[in-house]
Amino acid sequence: MIMANLFSASNQSAPLEVNHECEYFPNGLESVRLESGDRWKQCKKYDDHDKHYFPANDIIDRSSSLNEDQRRLLREFSNRVVGILVEWTSELRPSDYPWADKRGTRELRFGTGFVYYVSKRKEGQPCPCEDCRGKVTTHWTFFVRTAFHVVFNSDEAKETRIDLFYDEKGFGDDSRTVWAVSMEESESSKDTDQSILLCVTHEEQVAQKLTSSGSFWPTLVDRSLIYYPENRGLVHALGLEDAIKGFDHAVIFSHPHGEPKKISVGRLVEHNDHSTFNLPPGIKYRTPTCPGCSGAPVILIKAQSDFLDPKRFPWNGPVHRASRGSTSPINYSQSGSYQYPAV
């Protein structure tokens, strides 16, 4: 397990360490599936990971606390959460930026991302992927949002695989891996720690599964499907109402340690600027995160309302970026722009 020890700033008399949370697999792509379970067991950030993370499939498909509409909507959200496997570290990374010690190497770096836009079927148009090299093919493009420290520039983006639908140990029947094509540099920023990746698929089944997952966005913000027991929502399904009742909280879908997709829930601590921590404005929470969670979408839920605040729901909102402290850690995201993507 490797976490980038990026900042060591002074806060009163104690040094402050901020760790960005990618997982490294020096032995490459094949080792992700083989070694992720050992990383999960060996991680010291939490005593028992199984008490802090919940398999997304188990909760969504099997919990009796979710009705069918809630199950469908949460499944559609989960389908858009992806693994990010970066097989190159750019030599252009600044010396004071995460993973600078890996510059010019092909050690695989693992993070999480979120598919926030899928194009309509494209026919009679050049395909931008490496295999087609501009050949006219039937294809679909989609955009993945992750953290900038996960994918730094287009050189890294071209060496990045997107792990789709990885919900079960092993690849599973539905899991797919596609290559990213490039970074949308005008939409990506080191200052905001946001990276937007252009990706391509030629599989209609993949495109349909991702596209159908966009239909829920206007619906999910109408009612709280996550917190309130009377709605039999996700937190109720996890049995965590008493632990977070009365508090705003953050829900994160991610791939900790490169493992199959997990859900974690915790209290929101603050939503303000992080100037004290040498970080951009953002959010602090006690929602469990580990290496592999960098770039994961962070859902912010109000505790004192039956309704979600659309401005705090993460379709272009915060992504997880860092952690501080080895005991009772505080975790951080950037602030996000809270804009609805065009779908």
C-alpha positions, -999 to 999 in steps of 0.1 A, spaced: 0 0 0 13 34 -10 -1 68 -2 15 100 -14 28 120 15 24 153 -2 22 181 23 37 185 57 24 219 68 26 235 102 -7 237 122 0 250 157 28 228 170 20 196 152 30 187 116 1 179 93 4 151 68 -20 148 38 -21 115 20 -35 112 -15 -52 78 -19 -42 59 -50 -31 22 -47 0 12 -65 6 -23 -81 42 -24 -93 37 -58 -110 11 -44 -134 -24 -51 -146 -26 -88 -138 -15 -82 -102 -45 -59 -94 -69 -89 -92 -43 -111 -75 -30 -86 -49 -60 -64 -41 -73 -88 -15 -40 -89 4 -39 -50 3 -74 -50 18 -64 -73 46 -31 -57 54 -43 -20 54 -40 -5 89 -62 26 83 -92 8 98 -92 -22 121 -118 -42 102 -125 -31 66 -156 -53 64 -173 -32 91 -165 0 72 -172 -9 36 -203 -27 21 -203 -46 -12 -224 -25 -35 -241 -55 -51 -250 -70 -18 -267 -39 -5 -284 -29 -37 -296 -63 -50 -303 -81 -17 -313 -56 10 -350 -58 20 -348 -22 31 -348 -9 -4 -379 -8 -26 -376 -15 -63 -374 21 -74 -346 27 -49 -328 -4 -59 -330 6 -96 -318 41 -90 -289 31 -68 -279 4 -93 -279 29 -121 -256 52 -101 -233 24 -91 -230 13 -128 -213 46 -135 -186 42 -108 -155 29 -125 -119 18 -116 -91 39 -131 -59 20 -139 -30 43 -150 0 25 -165 23 55 -169 35 84 -147 43 115 -167 78 131 -164 60 165 -164 46 160 -129 60 187 -107 85 176 -81 61 186 -52 31 168 -67 18 133 -58 37 104 -73 66 126 -85 89 98 -73 72 76 -100 79 99 -129 89 80 -161 78 46 -147 51 22 -157 41 11 -122 3 8 -122 -17 33 -102 -53 26 -92 -80 51 -84 -118 55 -89 -139 76 -113 -174 83 -124 -190 83 -159 -209 115 -162 -218 117 -199 -224 91 -227 -228 101 -263 -255 89 -287 -245 62 -312 -220 76 -337 -219 62 -372 -201 75 -402 -177 94 -380 -140 88 -374 -133 69 -341 -106 86 -319 -94 54 -302 -59 40 -307 -71 8 -324 -92 27 -350 -68 56 -356 -95 77 -372 -112 49 -391 -149 54 -396 -167 29 -372 -198 26 -351 -188 38 -316 -199 57 -285 -178 82 -265 -182 88 -228 -165 110 -202 -151 99 -169 -144 123 -141 -117 115 -116 -90 134 -96 -62 153 -113 -36 136 -91 -48 103 -104 -45 112 -141 -23 142 -146 -22 149 -184 -30 134 -218 2 113 -218 -11 95 -187 -47 94 -200 -36 75 -231 -21 49 -208 -52 46 -187 -77 17 -186 -113 22 -174 -126 -7 -154 -164 -9 -159 -189 -28 -139 -164 -44 -115 -188 -54 -88 -177 -90 -81 -144 -106 -73 -127 -116 -106 -138 -98 -137 -174 -111 -136 -197 -116 -166 -204 -79 -171 -171 -63 -163 -152 -46 -192 -120 -27 -195 -117 0 -221 -88 24 -229 -91 62 -223 -83 82 -254 -72 116 -240 -77 142 -213 -101 171 -218 -75 196 -208 -99 226 -209 -121 209 -183 -92 195 -162 -73 214 -135 -45 208 -110 -60 237 -89 -94 220 -86 -79 184 -87 -103 174 -114 -95 154 -145 -119 146 -173 -111 116 -195 -125 110 -230 -132 72 -235 -146 51 -264 -165 18 -265 -176 -2 -296 -198 -24 -276 -235 -15 -278 -242 -35 -246 -218 -13 -226 -231 19 -241 -267 10 -234 -259 0 -198 -241 33 -192 -267 54 -211 -297 39 -192 -279 48 -160 -284 85 -169 -322 83 -168 -324 86 -130 -307 119 -124 -338 141 -124 -356 116 -102 -330 108 -75 -329 144 -63 -366 145 -57 -367 123 -27 -341 111 -2 -335 75 -12 -305 73 10 -310 85 45 -345 84 60 -357 51 76 -393 59 66 -380 59 30 -363 26 37 -331 40 21 -295 30 18 -284 41 53 -313 22 68 -302 -8 48 -267 -5 62 -281 -2 98 -263 31 104 -291 54 112 -282 58 149 -245 64 141 -252 94 119 -286 106 129 -288 143 132 -257 149 110 -252 157 74 -232 129 59 -213 117 29 -218 85 9 -189 72 -13 -190 45 -40 -154 34 -47 -129 6 -53 -107 7 -22 -74 -12 -28 -86 -21 -63 -113 -43 -48 -148 -48 -63 -171 -18 -58 -179 -8 -22 -202 17 -4 -191 36 27 -210 61 48 -199 86 74 -205 120 90 -198 152 72 -173 172 93 -170 205 74 -177 221 40 -153 251 37 -120 261 24 -89 240 31 -63 267 32 -51 254 65 -42 221 48 -28 235 16 -58 220 -3 -83 236 -26 -118 245 -11 -137 213 -3 -153 190 21 -141 170 52 -158 138 63 -153 106 83 -166 84 56 -141 55 53 -117 57 24 -85 39 15 -59 38 -12 -78 32 -45 -105 57 -35 -90 88 -50 -114 103 -76 -145 85 -62 -178 105 -63 -189 119 -29 -226 122 -23 -236 148 3 -269 142 21 -288 165 45 -297 149 78 -327 172 86 -347 169 55 -367 143 36 -354 159 4 -320 160 -12 -305 194 -20 -298 192 -58 -269 216 -53 -252 191 -31 -256 160 -53 -224 150 -71 -231 146 -109 -204 172 -113 -198 176 -76 -169 166 -53 -145 137 -58 -124 121 -30 -88 132 -29 -70 128 3 -68 116 40 -52 129 72 -44 110 103 -38 73 109 -63 70 138 -99 83 134 -88 98 101 -104 128 85 -109 124 47 -112 152 21 -127 160 -13 -124 190 -35 -155 211 -36 -170 202 -70 -189 226 -92 -224 212 -86 -235 214 -122 -257 189 -140 -239 174 -170 -257 174 -203 -272 140 -211 
